[in-house]
């Protein structure tokens, strides 16, 4: 099955669009509390296909390799081993 999924993901990436089957998901409502009478007590959750989740993981891993070269060093969000708190400390030190 690994070869089939690899072929499917490579085909999807080379074509540049998602196959219709990947856009399908199962929506379910989970009860957050004990009172089922109010819609606010439910939390919607979407279960996606395994192939979609695998492809998302492949893309995320690829982006991790190139994001540090695309994002300036002062930016810290979404860059591994950099923390958004660093910017807050830098701003505070600048004010002081």
Secondary structure as UniProt FT lines:
FT   HELIX           2..15
FT   HELIX           20..23
FT   STRAND          25..31
FT   TURN            36..37
FT   HELIX           39..41
FT   STRAND          42..48
FT   HELIX           50..70
FT   TURN            73..74
FT   TURN            77..78
FT   TURN            80..81
FT   HELIX           84..95
//
